Amino acid sequence: MSLTKEKKASIVTQFAGSANNTGSIEGQIALLTERITHISGHLQANKKDFSTHRGLMQLVGKRKRLLNYLQKHNLTGYRQLIEKLGIRK
C-alpha cells in the first residue's frame, strides 16, 4: 500500500513548509521514513519476503545519504529533523 496524495501532502507540509515543496531534503527524508516504517511492519509479518527486504535496505541507504547531505549543509536543520522523526539517538 502506497501513501495517498493527502498523506504525502500533509507530511511534506509538516516537514518542508509547504505542500508544493516536495523536493526539499527534509520532505524527502520524511516521506522515506514513512515508507520505511510501513515496509518494516510488512516484514514483521512476512519474514521470508526477501525482495521487499532488499527494497527496504535501498530506501534506508537513500535516506542515510540524504541525512548525510543535510548534516553537512544544515546542521541545525538536521538535528531538528531527526528529533521530530525520532530516527537517531
N, CA and C atoms as a LAMMPS dump frame, in Angstrom:
ITEM: TIMESTEP
0
ITEM: NUMBER OF ATOMS
267
ITEM: BOX BOUNDS ff ff ff
-5.0000000000000000e+02 5.0000000000000000e+02
-5.0000000000000000e+02 5.0000000000000000e+02
-5.0000000000000000e+02 5.0000000000000000e+02
ITEM: ATOMS id mol type element x y z
1 1 1 N 0.828 -1.173 0
2 1 2 C 0 0 0
3 1 3 C 0.879 1.245 0
4 2 1 N 0.679 2.117 -0.965
5 2 2 C 1.481 3.322 -1.039
6 2 3 C 0.783 4.469 -0.306
7 3 1 N 1.482 5.554 -0.163
8 3 2 C 0.93 6.712 0.521
9 3 3 C -0.073 7.418 -0.381
10 4 1 N -1.144 7.914 0.195
11 4 2 C -2.123 8.662 -0.575
12 4 3 C -1.616 10.081 -0.814
13 5 1 N -2.247 10.775 -1.75
14 5 2 C -1.852 12.146 -2.056
15 5 3 C -1.988 13.049 -0.837
16 6 1 N -3.067 12.868 -0.116
17 6 2 C -3.324 13.715 1.047
18 6 3 C -2.293 13.47 2.146
19 7 1 N -1.942 12.202 2.348
20 7 2 C -0.943 11.846 3.368
21 7 3 C 0.423 12.426 2.997
22 8 1 N 0.807 12.292 1.715
23 8 2 C 2.076 12.859 1.265
24 8 3 C 2.094 14.369 1.45
25 9 1 N 0.996 15.027 1.065
26 9 2 C 0.925 16.482 1.192
27 9 3 C 1.031 16.913 2.649
28 10 1 N 0.396 16.181 3.552
29 10 2 C 0.47 16.551 4.966
30 10 3 C 1.874 16.343 5.521
31 11 1 N 2.535 15.276 5.117
32 11 2 C 3.906 15.019 5.582
33 11 3 C 4.846 16.098 5.073
34 12 1 N 4.737 16.428 3.784
35 12 2 C 5.613 17.447 3.204
36 12 3 C 5.334 18.801 3.834
37 13 1 N 4.065 19.117 4.074
38 13 2 C 3.726 20.389 4.705
39 13 3 C 4.3 20.466 6.12
40 14 1 N 4.24 19.376 6.834
41 14 2 C 4.734 19.36 8.211
42 14 3 C 6.245 19.541 8.279
43 15 1 N 6.976 18.928 7.358
44 15 2 C 8.439 18.937 7.464
45 15 3 C 9.133 19.909 6.518
46 16 1 N 8.509 20.246 5.374
47 16 2 C 9.193 21.077 4.392
48 16 3 C 8.646 22.496 4.325
49 17 1 N 7.515 22.761 4.93
50 17 2 C 6.981 24.11 4.929
51 17 3 C 5.708 24.257 4.129
52 18 1 N 5.712 23.879 2.853
53 18 2 C 4.502 23.963 2.035
54 18 3 C 4.31 22.663 1.272
55 19 1 N 3.091 22.414 0.837
56 19 2 C 2.782 21.164 0.142
57 19 3 C 3.443 21.091 -1.228
58 20 1 N 3.79 22.251 -1.802
59 20 2 C 4.421 22.268 -3.127
60 20 3 C 5.924 22.059 -3.071
61 21 1 N 6.499 22.076 -1.895
62 21 2 C 7.95 21.968 -1.729
63 21 3 C 8.351 20.504 -1.556
64 22 1 N 7.99 19.662 -2.536
65 22 2 C 8.244 18.228 -2.413
66 22 3 C 9.704 17.865 -2.644
67 23 1 N 10.483 18.747 -3.212
68 23 2 C 11.875 18.441 -3.49
69 23 3 C 12.82 18.76 -2.361
70 24 1 N 12.324 19.339 -1.283
71 24 2 C 13.215 19.692 -0.18
72 24 3 C 13.765 18.43 0.481
73 25 1 N 14.948 18.541 1.005
74 25 2 C 15.603 17.399 1.635
75 25 3 C 14.787 16.895 2.826
76 26 1 N 14.274 17.828 3.628
77 26 2 C 13.507 17.437 4.805
78 26 3 C 12.248 16.669 4.407
79 27 1 N 11.566 17.142 3.374
80 27 2 C 10.363 16.46 2.907
81 27 3 C 10.652 15.077 2.367
82 28 1 N 11.742 14.957 1.605
83 28 2 C 12.119 13.654 1.057
84 28 3 C 12.452 12.66 2.167
85 29 1 N 13.192 13.127 3.181
86 29 2 C 13.571 12.249 4.288
87 29 3 C 12.327 11.815 5.059
88 30 1 N 11.392 12.737 5.267
89 30 2 C 10.165 12.394 5.999
90 30 3 C 9.335 11.371 5.22
91 31 1 N 9.232 11.527 3.903
92 31 2 C 8.487 10.565 3.096
93 31 3 C 9.159 9.197 3.099
94 32 1 N 10.481 9.187 2.987
95 32 2 C 11.202 7.912 3.044
96 32 3 C 11.014 7.23 4.396
97 33 1 N 11.025 8.009 5.464
98 33 2 C 10.836 7.446 6.793
99 33 3 C 9.459 6.812 6.92
100 34 1 N 8.445 7.46 6.361
101 34 2 C 7.088 6.901 6.4
102 34 3 C 7.026 5.581 5.635
103 35 1 N 7.649 5.533 4.458
104 35 2 C 7.671 4.289 3.676
105 35 3 C 8.434 3.192 4.402
106 36 1 N 9.543 3.557 5.035
107 36 2 C 10.368 2.577 5.748
108 36 3 C 9.591 1.968 6.907
109 37 1 N 8.861 2.786 7.644
110 37 2 C 8.087 2.233 8.765
111 37 3 C 6.971 1.325 8.269
112 38 1 N 6.357 1.681 7.155
113 38 2 C 5.293 0.84 6.591
114 38 3 C 5.856 -0.511 6.137
115 39 1 N 6.978 -0.487 5.432
116 39 2 C 7.576 -1.726 4.93
117 39 3 C 8.11 -2.571 6.083
118 40 1 N 8.622 -1.927 7.125
119 40 2 C 9.105 -2.681 8.29
120 40 3 C 7.977 -3.454 8.944
121 41 1 N 6.804 -2.834 9.006
122 41 2 C 5.651 -3.538 9.551
123 41 3 C 5.259 -4.73 8.703
124 42 1 N 5.365 -4.582 7.386
125 42 2 C 5.071 -5.699 6.487
126 42 3 C 6.055 -6.844 6.702
127 43 1 N 7.316 -6.502 6.882
128 43 2 C 8.336 -7.537 7.048
129 43 3 C 8.26 -8.225 8.408
130 44 1 N 7.637 -7.587 9.39
131 44 2 C 7.434 -8.251 10.676
132 44 3 C 6.531 -9.471 10.503
133 45 1 N 5.521 -9.323 9.619
134 45 2 C 4.566 -10.412 9.404
135 45 3 C 5.053 -11.404 8.349
136 46 1 N 5.869 -10.941 7.397
137 46 2 C 6.332 -11.777 6.29
138 46 3 C 7.85 -11.853 6.316
139 47 1 N 8.373 -12.682 7.169
140 47 2 C 9.818 -12.728 7.389
141 47 3 C 10.61 -13.244 6.192
142 48 1 N 9.99 -14.01 5.318
143 48 2 C 10.719 -14.586 4.192
144 48 3 C 10.556 -13.804 2.897
145 49 1 N 10.06 -12.597 2.975
146 49 2 C 9.892 -11.752 1.796
147 49 3 C 11.208 -11.015 1.533
148 50 1 N 12.116 -11.69 0.859
149 50 2 C 13.47 -11.177 0.701
150 50 3 C 13.562 -10.05 -0.316
151 51 1 N 12.711 -10.033 -1.315
152 51 2 C 12.765 -8.953 -2.296
153 51 3 C 12.315 -7.635 -1.673
154 52 1 N 11.331 -7.684 -0.798
155 52 2 C 10.915 -6.474 -0.096
156 52 3 C 11.996 -6.031 0.877
157 53 1 N 12.698 -6.972 1.46
158 53 2 C 13.799 -6.64 2.369
159 53 3 C 14.9 -5.897 1.623
160 54 1 N 15.178 -6.34 0.404
161 54 2 C 16.184 -5.657 -0.407
162 54 3 C 15.742 -4.23 -0.716
163 55 1 N 14.472 -4.049 -1.064
164 55 2 C 13.943 -2.717 -1.318
165 55 3 C 14.01 -1.833 -0.092
166 56 1 N 13.751 -2.424 1.072
167 56 2 C 13.846 -1.68 2.324
168 56 3 C 15.277 -1.208 2.563
169 57 1 N 16.242 -2.068 2.311
170 57 2 C 17.637 -1.685 2.502
171 57 3 C 18.042 -0.554 1.547
172 58 1 N 17.505 -0.563 0.336
173 58 2 C 17.78 0.523 -0.609
174 58 3 C 17.19 1.841 -0.117
175 59 1 N 15.973 1.786 0.426
176 59 2 C 15.357 3 0.958
177 59 3 C 16.131 3.535 2.163
178 60 1 N 16.592 2.643 3.02
179 60 2 C 17.361 3.063 4.188
180 60 3 C 18.673 3.712 3.746
181 61 1 N 19.315 3.152 2.73
182 61 2 C 20.555 3.735 2.212
183 61 3 C 20.33 5.102 1.603
184 62 1 N 19.232 5.258 0.875
185 62 2 C 18.92 6.549 0.27
186 62 3 C 18.659 7.596 1.347
187 63 1 N 17.907 7.203 2.386
188 63 2 C 17.638 8.126 3.485
189 63 3 C 18.925 8.505 4.196
190 64 1 N 19.83 7.534 4.356
191 64 2 C 21.101 7.808 5.014
192 64 3 C 21.931 8.81 4.221
193 65 1 N 21.943 8.655 2.891
194 65 2 C 22.685 9.606 2.054
195 65 3 C 22.091 11.008 2.147
196 66 1 N 20.77 11.104 2.146
197 66 2 C 20.127 12.412 2.273
198 66 3 C 20.397 13.028 3.639
199 67 1 N 20.387 12.204 4.693
200 67 2 C 20.691 12.717 6.033
201 67 3 C 22.137 13.204 6.132
202 68 1 N 23.067 12.494 5.493
203 68 2 C 24.463 12.938 5.49
204 68 3 C 24.604 14.274 4.781
205 69 1 N 23.896 14.437 3.657
206 69 2 C 23.927 15.7 2.932
207 69 3 C 23.383 16.819 3.803
208 70 1 N 22.258 16.574 4.443
209 70 2 C 21.644 17.592 5.294
210 70 3 C 22.552 17.936 6.47
211 71 1 N 23.216 16.937 7.026
212 71 2 C 24.116 17.177 8.156
213 71 3 C 25.289 18.057 7.74
214 72 1 N 25.796 17.861 6.53
215 72 2 C 26.938 18.655 6.067
216 72 3 C 26.541 20.098 5.763
217 73 1 N 25.321 20.309 5.248
218 73 2 C 24.941 21.635 4.772
219 73 3 C 24.057 22.42 5.734
220 74 1 N 23.361 21.757 6.644
221 74 2 C 22.462 22.451 7.563
222 74 3 C 22.371 21.642 8.85
223 75 1 N 23.316 21.838 9.726
224 75 2 C 23.412 21.023 10.936
225 75 3 C 22.224 21.241 11.867
226 76 1 N 21.781 22.481 12.027
227 76 2 C 20.647 22.722 12.917
228 76 3 C 19.369 22.104 12.347
229 77 1 N 19.164 22.198 11.048
230 77 2 C 18.006 21.574 10.422
231 77 3 C 18.049 20.062 10.553
232 78 1 N 19.258 19.497 10.44
233 78 2 C 19.449 18.06 10.61
234 78 3 C 19.043 17.621 12.01
235 79 1 N 19.509 18.357 13.002
236 79 2 C 19.206 17.995 14.388
237 79 3 C 17.715 18.116 14.689
238 80 1 N 17.075 19.156 14.152
239 80 2 C 15.636 19.313 14.366
240 80 3 C 14.854 18.197 13.692
241 81 1 N 15.289 17.818 12.479
242 81 2 C 14.568 16.788 11.734
243 81 3 C 14.662 15.422 12.405
244 82 1 N 15.852 15.034 12.842
245 82 2 C 15.961 13.72 13.487
246 82 3 C 15.24 13.699 14.818
247 83 1 N 15.133 14.867 15.468
248 83 2 C 14.369 14.939 16.709
249 83 3 C 12.881 14.758 16.44
250 84 1 N 12.372 15.403 15.365
251 84 2 C 10.947 15.274 15.022
252 84 3 C 10.611 13.849 14.583
253 85 1 N 11.473 13.266 13.757
254 85 2 C 11.201 11.923 13.236
255 85 3 C 11.548 10.828 14.236
256 86 1 N 12.456 11.116 15.152
257 86 2 C 12.859 10.128 16.141
258 86 3 C 13.617 8.966 15.525
259 87 1 N 14.55 9.248 14.593
260 87 2 C 15.217 8.151 13.894
261 87 3 C 16.613 7.854 14.41
262 88 1 N 17.299 8.816 14.961
263 88 2 C 18.634 8.537 15.506
264 88 3 C 18.669 8.962 16.951
265 89 1 N 19.504 8.295 17.718
266 89 2 C 19.525 8.582 19.139
267 89 3 C 20.829 9.179 19.579
